[in-house]
C-alpha cells in the first residue's frame, strides 16, 4: 500500500515538473526549446509508473522514477538558452542606440525559423522583435543562445501591415 502511494506521489511530482517546464519554456523562452527530450523522459516515467502499479513490484521502478525526477531539472537547466525573450530586447537596445527612439510593438512572443542553430535541444529559431518609428517598421532577430542581434532587411513572411 505504501509503495502504491509513493508511486502516485512520484507520478504527481513528475506531472507537475513537466507542466512547469512547458510553462517556463512558453513564458520565458517563446517555446524555443525542443521539448521532445522532456516529453520522452516524462513518457518513460509514465510507462514505468503504470507498469509498477500493475505489476505490484514498485521497488526498482520507484528508484528509476526518482532518478528521472532528479535528472529532468538538471537537464532543463543545462538546456535552457542563455537569453530569454525579455533579455533579447535588452540586447537589441545595447546594439542599436536608435532603438530608444522607436516604439516596441508587443505582438506576443514571436520566433522565426532560421538555419544554423546547432543545439541538441534548441529548435532552429530566433526571437523576433518589432519596433516602429514614423510609420516605418523595423524587425530584429536575437539568437537565443549567443545573444547575437541582427536587423532584418525585409519583414518576416508572417508580417502584414
JOURPE-V208978 format. One record per run of one state. SS is the DSSP state (hx for helix, st for strand, lp for the rest). FROM is the first residue (numbers start at 1). TO is the last residue. If there is no record, write none. Layout:
SS|FROM|TO + SS|FROM|TO
This chain:
lp|1|1 + hx|2|29 + lp|30|32 + st|33|33 + lp|34|35 + hx|36|55 + lp|56|58 + hx|59|79 + lp|80|84 + hx|85|95 + lp|96|96 + hx|97|101 + lp|102|102 + st|103|113 + lp|114|121 + st|122|122 + lp|123|124 + st|125|133 + lp|134|135 + st|136|142 + lp|143|148 + st|149|152 + lp|153|161
